[in-house]
Amino acid sequence: MSSTHTTLRRALRRTTVVTALAAAGLLTAAGSAFAHVTVHPDSYPKGATDGTLTFRVPNEENNAGTTKVQVFLPTDHPIPSVLVTPEPGWSAQVKTTKLKNPIKTDDGTINEAVSQITWTKGKIQPGQYQDFSVAFGQLPDNTSQLSFKTLQTYSDGKVVRWIEQPKAGQAEPENPAPVLRLTKAADEAAPSASTAPKASTAAAGDSTTRGLGIAGLIAGVLGLCTAVVALYRSRSARP
């Protein structure tokens, strides 16, 4: 009887450890991804028109609020027209720049485009986030992604620069810039399985982490079931 109880206690301890580690892995992965400044949705078809981009800015500090957010729009592949959605408590300033290569459209030639949007006079408190949305007229169709470098300023003067560019085959940088993937337009032929683009390293790593976490949780549940069965058999064997 003593041997059975010892086996049961060991099984329960293993189950508890495995389950706790799996849960911690899932929470760490989710927390790491959420801590970044991101753009939503994270993809649009090339040349998409009349859509919305939302920049989600979380506060990572414990004793300071975010008081200023600057988003820089790409000028090598510009977005011709942008309208800022009013955010309660915040003031937006839009800056345009003259394009080196003007864009020809059905409505004429566009010589300048929005290059920077700055939100001020508001505050993102610790443990909170703020969404900043903009509407666009049309996205470029001659690139596979758009990078939006972002500066986040806190009330204590700290500035976090979300400007690092992810590189294929390497781990995600510490302060990555929000990236919008541009997929094939709807009227283009869908790629075959052999030519379909591979998922990004960051996405693959995130999926692997979640997979390992789920596998750990399943293993923990199976271990718990084994322990319960052992306890039942030990009691049934008693005279």
C-alpha positions as CSV (number, residue, x, y, z in Angstrom):
1,M,0.0,0.0,0.0
2,S,2.8,2.3,0.8
3,S,4.5,1.6,-2.5
4,T,1.2,2.4,-4.4
5,H,0.9,5.7,-2.5
6,T,4.5,6.6,-3.3
7,T,3.9,5.9,-7.1
8,L,0.7,7.9,-7.0
9,R,2.4,10.9,-5.4
10,R,5.3,10.8,-8.0
11,A,2.8,10.7,-10.8
12,L,0.8,13.6,-9.5
13,R,4.0,15.7,-9.1
14,R,5.1,14.9,-12.6
15,T,1.6,15.9,-13.9
16,T,1.6,19.2,-12.0
17,V,5.1,20.1,-13.3
18,V,4.4,19.3,-16.9
19,T,1.0,21.1,-16.9
20,A,2.5,24.2,-15.2
21,L,5.4,24.4,-17.7
22,A,3.1,24.0,-20.6
23,A,0.8,26.7,-19.4
24,A,3.8,29.0,-18.7
25,G,5.1,28.4,-22.2
26,L,1.8,29.4,-23.8
27,L,1.5,32.6,-21.7
28,T,5.0,33.6,-22.4
29,A,4.6,33.2,-26.1
30,A,1.3,35.2,-26.1
31,G,2.8,37.9,-23.8
32,S,5.9,38.4,-26.0
33,A,3.8,38.8,-29.2
34,F,1.3,41.2,-27.6
35,A,4.1,43.4,-26.3
36,H,5.1,44.5,-29.8
37,V,3.6,47.3,-31.7
38,T,1.6,45.6,-34.5
39,V,-0.5,46.4,-37.5
40,H,-4.0,44.8,-38.1
41,P,-4.9,43.1,-40.2
42,D,-1.4,41.8,-40.9
43,S,-2.0,41.2,-44.6
44,Y,-3.9,42.7,-47.6
45,P,-4.0,41.8,-51.3
46,K,-1.7,43.9,-53.5
47,G,-3.4,47.0,-54.8
48,A,-6.3,46.7,-52.3
49,T,-8.5,49.7,-52.1
50,D,-10.6,51.5,-49.5
51,G,-9.4,49.6,-46.5
52,T,-8.3,50.3,-42.9
53,L,-5.0,49.7,-41.1
54,T,-5.0,49.7,-37.3
55,F,-1.8,50.1,-35.3
56,R,-2.0,48.5,-31.8
57,V,0.3,50.1,-29.3
58,P,0.7,48.4,-25.9
59,N,2.2,50.0,-22.8
60,E,5.2,47.9,-21.6
61,E,6.2,50.1,-18.7
62,N,5.1,49.8,-15.1
63,N,5.5,53.4,-13.9
64,A,5.0,55.5,-17.1
65,G,2.4,56.1,-19.7
66,T,2.7,56.3,-23.4
67,T,2.2,59.9,-24.5
68,K,3.3,60.0,-28.1
69,V,3.2,57.6,-31.0
70,Q,4.9,58.3,-34.4
71,V,4.2,56.0,-37.3
72,F,6.3,56.4,-40.4
73,L,4.7,55.3,-43.7
74,P,7.0,53.9,-46.4
75,T,7.9,56.4,-49.2
76,D,9.7,53.9,-51.5
77,H,6.3,52.2,-52.0
78,P,3.9,55.0,-50.9
79,I,0.3,54.9,-50.0
80,P,-1.1,57.8,-52.1
81,S,-4.0,58.8,-49.8
82,V,-4.6,58.3,-46.1
83,L,-7.3,59.5,-43.7
84,V,-6.8,59.4,-39.9
85,T,-9.6,58.1,-37.7
86,P,-10.2,60.4,-34.7
87,E,-9.3,58.7,-31.4
88,P,-10.9,60.2,-28.3
89,G,-8.4,62.1,-26.2
90,W,-5.7,62.1,-28.9
91,S,-4.6,64.6,-31.5
92,A,-3.2,63.5,-34.8
93,Q,-0.7,65.4,-37.0
94,V,-0.2,64.2,-40.6
95,K,3.0,65.0,-42.5
96,T,3.4,64.6,-46.2
97,T,6.6,64.3,-48.4
98,K,7.3,64.9,-52.0
99,L,7.8,61.7,-53.9
100,K,10.9,61.0,-55.9
101,N,8.9,58.9,-58.3
102,P,5.4,60.4,-58.8
103,I,2.4,58.0,-59.0
104,K,0.2,58.0,-62.0
105,T,-3.4,57.2,-61.4
106,D,-6.7,57.5,-63.3
107,D,-7.3,60.8,-61.5
108,G,-4.0,62.3,-62.4
109,T,-0.4,62.3,-61.1
110,I,0.3,62.2,-57.4
111,N,3.5,64.0,-56.4
112,E,3.3,63.6,-52.6
113,A,2.1,61.2,-50.0
114,V,1.7,60.8,-46.3
115,S,5.0,59.9,-44.7
116,Q,4.4,60.3,-41.0
117,I,1.5,60.4,-38.6
118,T,2.0,61.6,-35.0
119,W,-0.5,61.1,-32.2
120,T,-0.1,63.2,-29.0
121,K,-2.1,64.7,-26.1
122,G,-3.4,61.3,-25.0
123,K,-2.0,58.6,-22.6
124,I,-1.8,54.9,-22.6
125,Q,-1.7,53.7,-19.0
126,P,0.4,50.7,-17.8
127,G,-1.3,47.5,-18.6
128,Q,-3.3,49.0,-21.4
129,Y,-3.1,49.4,-25.1
130,Q,-4.5,51.9,-27.7
131,D,-5.6,51.3,-31.3
132,F,-4.8,54.0,-33.9
133,S,-6.6,53.5,-37.2
134,V,-6.2,55.0,-40.7
135,A,-8.1,54.5,-43.9
136,F,-6.2,54.2,-47.1
137,G,-7.3,54.7,-50.7
138,Q,-5.1,52.1,-52.4
139,L,-2.1,50.0,-51.4
140,P,0.9,49.5,-53.8
141,D,1.0,46.5,-56.0
142,N,4.7,46.3,-56.7
143,T,6.0,45.0,-53.4
144,S,5.4,42.0,-51.1
145,Q,5.3,43.9,-47.8
146,L,5.2,47.3,-46.2
147,S,7.1,48.2,-43.0
148,F,5.8,50.9,-40.7
149,K,8.6,52.1,-38.4
150,T,7.2,53.4,-35.1
151,L,8.5,55.5,-32.2
152,Q,6.8,55.1,-28.8
153,T,7.5,57.9,-26.3
154,Y,6.7,57.5,-22.6
155,S,5.9,60.1,-19.9
156,D,9.4,59.6,-18.3
157,G,11.1,60.5,-21.6
158,K,11.9,56.9,-22.7
159,V,11.6,56.3,-26.4
160,V,11.2,52.8,-27.8
161,R,12.1,52.5,-31.4
162,W,10.1,49.8,-33.2
163,I,12.3,50.0,-36.4
164,E,14.1,46.7,-36.7
165,Q,13.5,44.7,-39.9
166,P,12.9,40.9,-39.6
167,K,15.3,38.8,-41.7
168,A,14.6,35.4,-43.2
169,G,16.2,32.6,-41.3
170,Q,16.9,34.7,-38.2
171,A,15.2,35.1,-34.9
172,E,12.7,37.9,-34.5
173,P,14.5,41.2,-33.5
174,E,13.9,42.7,-30.1
175,N,12.0,45.8,-31.4
176,P,10.5,44.8,-34.8
177,A,8.7,47.3,-36.9
178,P,5.1,46.5,-37.7
179,V,4.9,44.7,-41.1
180,L,2.0,44.4,-43.5
181,R,2.3,41.5,-45.9
182,L,0.9,42.1,-49.4
183,T,-0.4,38.9,-50.9
184,K,-1.3,38.1,-54.5
185,A,-4.3,40.0,-55.9
186,A,-7.6,38.1,-56.1
187,D,-7.4,38.1,-59.9
188,E,-4.0,36.5,-60.0
189,A,-3.6,32.8,-60.3
190,A,-3.2,31.0,-57.0
191,P,0.3,29.4,-56.5
192,S,0.7,25.7,-56.6
193,A,1.7,23.7,-53.5
194,S,5.3,23.5,-54.7
195,T,5.6,27.2,-55.3
196,A,3.6,28.5,-52.4
197,P,5.6,30.8,-50.2
198,K,6.8,29.4,-46.9
199,A,5.6,30.9,-43.6
200,S,7.8,33.5,-42.0
201,T,10.3,32.3,-39.4
202,A,8.5,34.3,-36.7
203,A,5.1,32.7,-37.5
204,A,6.6,29.2,-37.7
205,G,8.3,29.7,-34.3
206,D,5.1,31.0,-32.7
207,S,3.2,28.0,-34.1
208,T,5.9,25.6,-32.8
209,T,5.7,27.2,-29.3
210,R,2.0,26.8,-29.2
211,G,2.2,23.2,-30.4
212,L,4.7,22.3,-27.7
213,G,2.6,24.0,-25.1
214,I,-0.6,22.1,-26.2
215,A,1.3,18.8,-26.3
216,G,2.6,19.5,-22.8
217,L,-1.0,20.1,-21.5
218,I,-2.2,16.9,-23.2
219,A,0.7,15.0,-21.5
220,G,-0.2,16.5,-18.2
221,V,-3.9,15.4,-18.5
222,L,-2.9,11.9,-19.5
223,G,-0.5,11.7,-16.5
224,L,-3.3,12.8,-14.2
225,C,-5.6,10.1,-15.6
226,T,-2.9,7.5,-15.1
227,A,-2.6,8.6,-11.4
228,V,-6.4,8.3,-10.9
229,V,-6.5,4.8,-12.4
230,A,-3.6,3.8,-10.1
231,L,-5.4,5.1,-7.1
232,Y,-8.7,3.3,-8.1
233,R,-6.8,0.0,-8.6
234,S,-5.0,0.3,-5.3
235,R,-8.3,0.8,-3.5
236,S,-10.0,-2.1,-5.4
237,A,-7.2,-4.4,-4.4
238,R,-7.7,-3.7,-0.7
239,P,-9.5,-6.6,1.3
